[in-house]
Amino acid sequence: MIEVEAVSKHFGDFAALDRVSLCIDQGKLVALLGPSGSGKTTLLRILAGLEQPDSGRVRLGGVDATGLGTRDRRVGFVFQHYALFRHMSVAENIAFGLKVRKGPQRPGNAEIEAKVHTLLNLVQLGGLAGRYPSQLSGGQRQRVALARALAVEPRLLLLDEPFGALDAQVRKDLRRWLRRLHDEMGLTGVFVTHDQEEALEVADEVVVMNKGRIEQIGTPSEIYDSPATPFVYRFLGNVNAVPCAVSGGSAQVGGLHIGGGSVDGVGTAFVRPHDVEILELSPDLPQAVIRLVTVMGPLVRAEAVLPDGTVLEAELTRDQKDKLDLRRGQEVSLFLRKAKIFVGTGI
């Protein structure tokens, strides 16, 4: 288990981390998700021993590792821009961490060679041992960087925006491959990303960070389906954020009834586009006018304007669009499957 206890870190007057606490179970792959400046990379570097916290503790497997260096922590670190040695071959890059070990900790040359061969096959780069980084694609270089991190048999694998420098299709392929590799090896891993889709697809658990603090921790489905704060709603996926006044635990917006408020007051209702259902015009349901229809592959996004001027974005399938014969200027009815209200100003 990895334990972070009330860790804080300042750079001058800037609080990169503010009493952050977190537990990571053995064998889990955890995503640190948040915008730039949220503290996710600082937390990763503190886990690696590349930064020291101003206060708080880091425990690895029950042992206080706060003052230990990276090598003593037995962590593997994969950087966004690979950080490969350009003058070394693929095999030499992978073997580097083993060859620099001192005394009895250093394996023999035959053992190192065998391990490099095994890792090359594991990361699907067999036959490329003699090539240099300049002769590889971005995806191949990232796999070499991962193999180098795995060579030292880390108890914790840390990845800083591991696919951020790659194009979209390579990024998708590699993250699915990383998920399969993690499951096969049973590693404990933490990776930093600002890509919501990446975090939801790859991670067992997602830690959403903002301004040096943790907003929410949960499984991908928990984080997406039940955001704990307005920030998580806005950051994770598309959402309609509608100002409203809550009375008796519910609100009325343009004829739409929105429930889910725990207290009365001025607030904001959050509704995912896929929870806005567009129906044929009915006198029994709130009405709206379609002002925009955009086809995006298998999905369709539509903007509907309520009588009070409120605009809601809806998401539906091509089949649903065709059945409704959906078009600009069309009068329709709306129904909200799910919404959540947060009361308070500045939300």
Secondary structure, DSSP 8 states (H G I E B T S, - for coil): -EEEEEEEEEETTEEEEEEEEEEE-TT-EEEEE--TTSSHHHHHHHHHTSS--SEEEEEETTEE-TT--HHHHTEEEE-TT----TTS-HHHHHHHHHHT--GGGS--HHHHHHHHHHHHHHTT-TT-TT--GGGS-HHHHHHHHHHHHHHT--SEEEEESTTTTS-HHHHHHHHHHHHHHHHHHT--EEEEES-HHHHHHH-SEEEEEETTEEEEEE-HHHHHHS-SSHHHHHHSS--EEEEEEEBTTEEEETTEEEE--SS-EEEEEEE-GGGEEEES--TTS-EEEEEEEEEETTEEEEEEE-TTS-EEEEEEEHHHHHHHT--TT-EEEEEES--EEEESTT-
